[in-house]
Amino acid sequence: MADKKMTIKEILKDNIITSNPIFVGFLGMCPSLAVTGRVSDAFAMFLAFTFVTILSNVFISMLRNVIPANVRIPIFITIIAGFVTIVELLMQAYAFEAYNSIALYISLIVVNCIVLGRAEAFASKNKPGASAIDGLGAGLGFGLAIIGIAALREVIGTGAIVFTNPLDGKEVFNVEFAADYSLKLLASPSGGFLMIGLLAGIINAIVLSNKRKAKLAMVAAAPKPAAPAPAPIKKEVAAAKPAAKAPIKKTAAKPAAKKAPAKTAAKKTTGGKK
Amino acid sequence: MDLLIIFLSLAISQNILLTKFLGICPFLGVSGKIKSAFSMGMAVIFVIFSASVLSKLVYDNVLVPLEISFLRTVVFILVIASLVQLLEILIKKYLPQMYKSFGVYLPLITTNCAVLGTAFLVIDNGYNMSETMVAALGVSAGFTLVMVIFASLREKIESGPVPEGFKGIPIALVTATVMAILFSNGMPAVLGWLEAL
């Protein structure tokens, strides 16, 4: 029991923080940009997405030993499409207002890289129980990110957050920060790009500076000649930072090829991970 | 004239990438090479056109008569996946030069939101067959245009003074913001000015 609990926490933490699909992997950008105009939209999307991801993960996990490897991707997509259809119909029946504003993007969950990615990376290799937790984690990681972005966009864009109950479209609460104020840019599609770009940039900058501080600390703590130094750093960094940081390094390290030695160590680590 | 309006609006003022956010993944991954952006665009035009036409045919002749139009998500994605697979085999065999220029992009287009999105768009807007074809061409032409513009900007951007945390995808998104504003607001403004002349 204790083992499983640790594993649950690990699965959740991995999905929500270390490999957050939006801020780390930049997956599932299409719906993220589209539904983050309002918190209500983002919340509805979060519910639908989590529903699909958990169920498709469980289903695929249950069938993992009978699906032939060479046609697994089309089969995964079909299974996911089935659950997306179910959620479309459920929303049309019970949450029509919420469905209407994001109808297209609910349907597009079927080609969402995150869902397919979790199916491929986790559900096809793990038991249904763990896969369900993984699906929940992916949903939470995605959902928390888009709700956060939506909150920022709605507040800065319209000065208030109006949260409507997905089931009957009635206003649940209305938090007003500034009356008579609107920055239409942020409420429009262009604002979606801007907000996610800025947030991703800021988060990336923070992560990179933390990494650099850690590396500098390690170099200072172990005064050795230049040649052996990269090797222990590489091992420490590889052990300390979860594998999921590699995507950021790849995105950042690629164009920043001519940077300081810290970057060379990052590149080496990325190379070592492959 | 109607067809021209459909084409222009889908290509520019309602550009699928910049206003509906479909097709972001390849957009963010595009390199500075204009040629590969163009090849990707060509592959996309090909697939979106055939997928939209085929999806519409299946919808009108199979789903609606059998009253199972709610299965459109499943059916369309299967249609698209099979279509892409088939296209890949045919092109590889009969047009190897074209196959080479598409490169690895062709199979990746199966999970491209833009393809499925266009199929839905065509159905939701109630287009007939010729409007469908024009719409598909408009969407994919707009997509290609944005990809090529962005590819040519990318090199300039990366060599400029970009803050470290923003390198790569974040600065790409910020650039996309400007392009989105230009495309969605600039076009009507230009049209209005032309009309006033």
Chai-1 contact restraints between the chains, C-beta under 6 A:
chainA,res_idxA,chainB,res_idxB,connection_type,confidence,min_distance_angstrom,max_distance_angstrom,comment,restraint_id
A,F26,B,I169,contact,1.0,0.0,6.0,A-B,restraint_1
A,M29,B,I24,contact,1.0,0.0,6.0,A-B,restraint_2
A,C30,B,F21,contact,1.0,0.0,6.0,A-B,restraint_3
A,C30,B,L22,contact,1.0,0.0,6.0,A-B,restraint_4
A,C30,B,I24,contact,1.0,0.0,6.0,A-B,restraint_5
A,C30,B,C113,contact,1.0,0.0,6.0,A-B,restraint_6
A,L33,B,F21,contact,1.0,0.0,6.0,A-B,restraint_7
A,A34,B,F21,contact,1.0,0.0,6.0,A-B,restraint_8
A,P74,B,A81,contact,1.0,0.0,6.0,A-B,restraint_9
A,I77,B,I77,contact,1.0,0.0,6.0,A-B,restraint_10
A,A81,B,T73,contact,1.0,0.0,6.0,A-B,restraint_11
A,A81,B,V74,contact,1.0,0.0,6.0,A-B,restraint_12
A,A81,B,I77,contact,1.0,0.0,6.0,A-B,restraint_13
A,V84,B,T73,contact,1.0,0.0,6.0,A-B,restraint_14
A,T85,B,T73,contact,1.0,0.0,6.0,A-B,restraint_15
A,T85,B,V74,contact,1.0,0.0,6.0,A-B,restraint_16
A,L104,B,F120,contact,1.0,0.0,6.0,A-B,restraint_17
A,S107,B,T73,contact,1.0,0.0,6.0,A-B,restraint_18
A,L108,B,C113,contact,1.0,0.0,6.0,A-B,restraint_19
A,V110,B,T73,contact,1.0,0.0,6.0,A-B,restraint_20
A,V110,B,I77,contact,1.0,0.0,6.0,A-B,restraint_21
A,V111,B,T111,contact,1.0,0.0,6.0,A-B,restraint_22
A,V111,B,C113,contact,1.0,0.0,6.0,A-B,restraint_23
A,V111,B,L116,contact,1.0,0.0,6.0,A-B,restraint_24
A,P189,B,T19,contact,1.0,0.0,6.0,A-B,restraint_25
A,P189,B,A180,contact,1.0,0.0,6.0,A-B,restraint_26
A,S190,B,T177,contact,1.0,0.0,6.0,A-B,restraint_27
A,S190,B,A180,contact,1.0,0.0,6.0,A-B,restraint_28
A,S190,B,I181,contact,1.0,0.0,6.0,A-B,restraint_29
A,F193,B,L173,contact,1.0,0.0,6.0,A-B,restraint_30
A,F193,B,A176,contact,1.0,0.0,6.0,A-B,restraint_31
A,F193,B,T177,contact,1.0,0.0,6.0,A-B,restraint_32
A,F193,B,A180,contact,1.0,0.0,6.0,A-B,restraint_33
A,L194,B,T177,contact,1.0,0.0,6.0,A-B,restraint_34
A,I196,B,L173,contact,1.0,0.0,6.0,A-B,restraint_35
A,G197,B,P170,contact,1.0,0.0,6.0,A-B,restraint_36
A,G197,B,L173,contact,1.0,0.0,6.0,A-B,restraint_37
A,G197,B,V174,contact,1.0,0.0,6.0,A-B,restraint_38
A,A200,B,P170,contact,1.0,0.0,6.0,A-B,restraint_39
A,G201,B,G165,contact,1.0,0.0,6.0,A-B,restraint_40
A,G201,B,F166,contact,1.0,0.0,6.0,A-B,restraint_41
A,G201,B,P170,contact,1.0,0.0,6.0,A-B,restraint_42
A,N204,B,G165,contact,1.0,0.0,6.0,A-B,restraint_43
A,A205,B,G165,contact,1.0,0.0,6.0,A-B,restraint_44
A,L208,B,E164,contact,1.0,0.0,6.0,A-B,restraint_45
A,L208,B,G165,contact,1.0,0.0,6.0,A-B,restraint_46
A,T251,B,G168,contact,1.0,0.0,6.0,A-B,restraint_47
A,T251,B,I169,contact,1.0,0.0,6.0,A-B,restraint_48
A,A252,B,K167,contact,1.0,0.0,6.0,A-B,restraint_49
A,A252,B,G168,contact,1.0,0.0,6.0,A-B,restraint_50
A,P255,B,E158,contact,1.0,0.0,6.0,A-B,restraint_51
A,P255,B,K167,contact,1.0,0.0,6.0,A-B,restraint_52
A,P255,B,G168,contact,1.0,0.0,6.0,A-B,restraint_53
A,A256,B,K167,contact,1.0,0.0,6.0,A-B,restraint_54
